[in-house]
Amino acid sequence: QVRLVESGGGLVPAGGSLNLSCTASGSAGSFYYMGWYRQPPGQQRELVADVRSTGASSYADSVKDRFTISREGDKNAVFLQMNNLKVEDTAVYYCTAARAVNDYWGRGTQVTVSA
């Protein structure tokens, strides 16, 4: 069974940086899709950034030029470098990955940005 584990969240002042990591374990084979979503307090989960096995990536408009997604395909790991963090980036960040018809989710890591 696939398990995704996120790490790297925490409390940071506005303007600071964090690097989130997500590693998949429990099953052989690579994912054609990996990404990061977030859920701010009282709001719905939203896409932050994603990357495909082709290398193509996409970002939410609110994080473009501040966040960078990357992955290590052979390790089934995905990372999110977050710079110039803003208070509105405060959320639980979730890692997701997809293979064939299945998608998987981590349990999330809290990111809190203070004013």
C-alpha positions in Angstrom: 0.0 0.0 0.0 1.3 3.4 -1.0 2.0 5.8 1.8 2.9 9.5 1.3 4.7 11.3 4.2 5.1 15.1 4.2 7.7 17.0 6.2 9.2 20.5 6.5 6.2 22.5 7.7 6.4 24.9 10.6 6.0 28.5 11.8 7.8 31.2 9.8 7.6 35.0 9.7 6.3 36.7 6.6 9.0 36.9 4.0 10.6 33.7 5.2 11.1 30.4 3.4 10.3 26.7 3.9 11.0 23.6 2.0 8.4 20.9 2.1 9.3 17.3 1.3 7.1 14.3 0.4 8.3 10.8 0.1 6.3 7.8 -1.1 6.8 4.3 0.2 5.2 1.0 0.2 4.9 0.2 -3.5 7.3 -0.1 -6.4 6.8 1.9 -9.6 6.8 5.6 -10.3 4.0 8.1 -10.4 3.0 10.0 -13.5 1.8 12.9 -11.4 2.9 14.4 -8.1 1.7 17.6 -6.5 1.0 19.8 -3.6 -2.4 21.1 -2.4 -3.2 23.2 0.6 -6.3 23.9 2.7 -6.4 27.2 4.5 -8.4 27.5 7.7 -12.1 27.4 6.8 -11.5 27.0 3.1 -11.5 24.3 0.5 -8.4 22.4 -0.6 -6.7 24.0 -3.5 -3.9 23.2 -5.9 -0.6 24.8 -5.2 1.7 23.2 -7.7 2.1 19.9 -9.6 4.6 18.2 -11.8 4.3 15.3 -14.3 6.7 12.6 -15.2 7.4 14.6 -18.4 8.8 17.4 -16.3 5.9 19.7 -17.0 4.8 21.7 -14.0 2.0 24.2 -13.1 1.4 26.6 -10.3 -1.5 28.5 -8.8 -1.3 32.2 -9.7 -1.0 33.1 -6.1 2.3 31.3 -5.7 4.0 31.8 -9.1 7.5 33.3 -8.8 7.6 32.4 -5.1 7.2 28.6 -5.0 9.1 26.0 -6.9 8.1 22.3 -7.2 10.6 19.6 -8.0 10.7 15.8 -7.9 13.1 12.9 -7.8 11.4 10.4 -9.9 13.5 7.4 -9.0 12.8 8.1 -5.4 9.2 9.0 -5.8 9.8 12.2 -3.9 8.5 15.7 -4.5 9.5 18.9 -2.9 8.1 22.4 -2.6 10.5 25.3 -2.1 8.5 28.2 -0.7 10.0 31.7 -0.7 8.7 35.1 0.3 6.0 33.5 2.3 2.9 35.5 3.1 0.3 35.3 5.9 -2.2 34.0 3.3 0.0 31.0 2.6 -1.0 29.7 6.0 -2.6 26.3 5.5 -2.2 22.5 5.8 -0.2 21.4 2.8 -0.9 18.0 1.4 1.2 15.9 -1.0 -0.6 13.9 -3.7 0.6 11.3 -6.2 -1.1 9.4 -9.0 -0.4 6.1 -10.7 -2.7 4.4 -13.3 -6.2 5.0 -12.0 -5.2 5.5 -8.3 -4.4 8.7 -6.5 -2.9 8.9 -3.1 -2.7 11.6 -0.4 -0.5 12.3 2.6 -1.8 13.4 5.9 -0.6 17.0 5.6 1.9 19.3 7.2 1.0 22.6 8.8 2.5 25.8 7.5 1.9 28.9 9.5 3.1 32.3 8.4 3.1 35.1 11.0 2.7 38.8 10.3 
